[in-house]
Amino acid sequence: MNHKERITIAKALTKKIVRKYGKDIYGIVIYGSVAKNEDRRYSDLEMYVVTKKKLKVKEVKYVYRGMNIEVSYIPAREMLRNAKTISLNWPIATDFYRSYLILYEKGDWFQKLRRAVASQNPRDFKRAIQKYLVWFYELMAKIKNAYRYKDNYSFLWLAAFLGWESIIFLGLVNRKYYKSERDVFTSVMNFPIRPKNYQRLLETVCHFSVKDKKKIYHATLKLFAELQWIARERGISVEENKLFV
């Protein structure tokens, strides 16, 4: 599926949402790669609806024509509160409130969202970093235990997890956010504050290797197919023939 087709589907979903919830919503947007016109062949379609109050529906997820569709319904008050917050996952979360394509809006509501983002308190970064450091101590204790007691699977997983968490931590320290999870590994290498030999350390703890890339890829295809089969055997499917909201 290409970008134009995704936009067409998003507009069709927007019409359905307005028809169903029109009086209860402020706006509808696309976010993620589609909003930036950076979507690829297998990219999903992510949208959120800003609501005047809590609706019974919070999230709709399904697969349509091989593409994952996700529509989140978020109360305006919650949206504005979260947009102001420097959370632990701020480096990968804040783009959600900054980069979007508006499909429907009432009364310039997204001006409020832009003001909320601009009001983020820089002093909150220090608190988030302190919390992350506490978590690092806990994570390193788990890694040391796994290594000492030869719990190899846990050890490898936890080491890779530390690598990922270091990327989020460095986003907080540098007060920089990632525009997509796709580019976190390249972006973090350009941050002014980072550990010495960080690229080598990250590649080691995450045990990156492209030597067996083809083998790994085919293993993912096989594993995914097996997981789908297990779900279908139990009467569970997420594939839909029609769009719904």
N, C-alpha and C positions, 0 to 999 in steps of 0.2 A: 504494500500500500504506500502511496506517496503523500506528500504534504497537502496537496490540493484536495485529495480524497478525505484526509483527516479533517480538514477545515470544513468540508461539506457535511461530514457526519456531525461535527461539533455544532454547526448551525442548526442541523435537524434536531439535535438533542436540546439545544437552547429553546427552540419553538415548543417542544414538548414540556420543558420545565416551566416556561412562562405560562403555557396553557393550564398546567396543573397547579402551580404554586404562585402565579403572578402577583397576587396581592400580598404575599408573605415574603417577598424577596427584594433585595436592593441591587443585586448585580450577579452576573455570571461571567466567568473568565476561563480561558485555557491557560495552563501554566506548563512548565517543563520545556522539553526540547521543541515541541510543536509551536509553542508561543514564540520561540526565538527563531523559528524556521530552520532548526538544526536537526530535525527528526530524520531518522534513517529508515531503512526498509522495514525493520521489525520494531520500531518504536511504538510505544503505547500512547493513548490519548488521555490526558489528565485534565480535569476541570473541577472548579469549585463554585458553589453557589452561596452567596452571602445572604443570610436569612434575617428577618426582623426578630424572630424568636426561635426557640428550639422546635424543630419539627420531629415527627415520629421517625422519619428516615434520617439517618446520619451519613450513610455512605452506600453507594450502589456500585458494585463491581461485577463485570462479566466479560466474556470474550465474544467479539462480533467480527466475523470474517477474518478470523485469525489474529485480531488485534485486541489487546487488553484495553478495556474502557473503565475509567474510574471517575465517578462524580461524587464529590464530598459536599455535604450541606453544613455550613458553619454559621452559627449565630454571629451577628455583627459585633456585639459586645465582646465576645470571646476572640473574634478575629483581631480587633483593635488592641485588646490586652496582650495577646500573644505577639503581635507585630512590634510592640514596645519592648518586649522582654529579651534580655540577653541570656538565653538558656544554654545548657551544656552543649547542645547540638546546634547552636547558632550558626556555625560556619556552613552547615549543610541545610539549615532550615530557613534562614532569612531570605534567600532568593525567592522562596514561595510568596513572600509579601512584596517583592520588588519587581519581579519580571513576569509579566502576564499580558495576555491579549484580551481586551474587554469585548465581549459579545453582546452584553446587555447591561444597562445601568440606569438607576433612578436617581435623579437629583445630585449628580456629581459625587456619588458616595465614595468613589475611589480616591478623591482628594483627601478624605478623612484617613484613609489607609496610608497614603503617602506622608501625611503629617505625623501619623503614629510611628512609622518607621524612622522618620527624621528625629523623633523625640527619644530614641534609644539613649540610655544613660551610659556614657563610657566607663563610669566607675563600676558598673555591674560586671565588666569583663574580669576584674580582679576577683570578685566573689566566685564567678564561674570557674576561673583557673584554679582557685583554692579547692573547690569541690572536686575538680578533675584530679588534682594531685592526691587527694585522699583515695580516690578510686584507683589511681595508679599503684599506690601502696598495696591495696587489696588485690589487684590483678597480679602484681609481681609476687605476692605471697602464694597465690595459686600456681603461678609458673614455677616457682622454686619447689613447691611441694610435688608438682607433677614430675619435675626433673629428678628430684631426689628419690622418689619412689617409683621411678621408671614407668609412669603412666603416660606412655608415648603419644597416644592419640590426643589426649587432653593437652599435653605439652605443646605439640605442634599447632593445635587449634588456638590455644591461648597466646602463643607467641605471635601468630598471625593477627590475632585480635588486638594485641598491644600495638602492632604496626599501624593498624587502621585507627585505633584510638589516638595515636600520636599525631596523625594527620588532622584530626578534629582539634586536638589540643593546640597545635601550632596555628590553626586558624584563629583561635581565641587569642593567643599570645600576640599574633601579628595584626589582630583586628581586621582580618580579611575573610571573606566568605567565598565559597565555591559556587560557581554558576551552574554546575551539574556534577553529579557523582562520576560522570564520564572522565572529567579532567582533573580530579583531585590529585592524582599521583604526579602529573606534570606541573600543576599549579603550585603545589607545596614546595617543589624544588626551587621555585623562584622567590620564595619568601625571604626577606632579609634576616629574620631570626629563625634559625633551625640548628639542630645538633651538628657537630663536626662529622664529616663522612656520612651524612644522613642517608643519602641514596643507597650507599653500600649496606648500611645497617638495616634500612627498610627492606631492601631486596632479600637480605639474609633472614630476618625474622618472619617475613611473609613467604619465605621460600619460593620466590618468583623464579620461574624458568620457562622459556619458550621452546626448549628442546623437544618436549613431548606435546607441543600445542595441538597437533592434529589428533593425537591419541586422547588427550583430555577432552577436546571438543566432541569427539564421537562418543566418549563415555558420558558426557552431559546429555547428549541426545538420547542415548540408551536409557539412562537413569530417568530422564523426564518421561519417556514413553512408558516405562514400567510404573512410575508413580501415577500417571494418568490411568493406566489399566487398573491399578488397585482401586482408585476412586470410582471408576466406571463399574467395576464389579460390585460396588456397593450402592449403585444407583445415583452417583454424584457426578454432575457435569456442570461446567460453567459456560459452555458454548451456547450462544443464543442466535436465532435467525432474525430476530427483530430488535430494534432499538427500544429501550425503555428507560425511564428515569425514576 
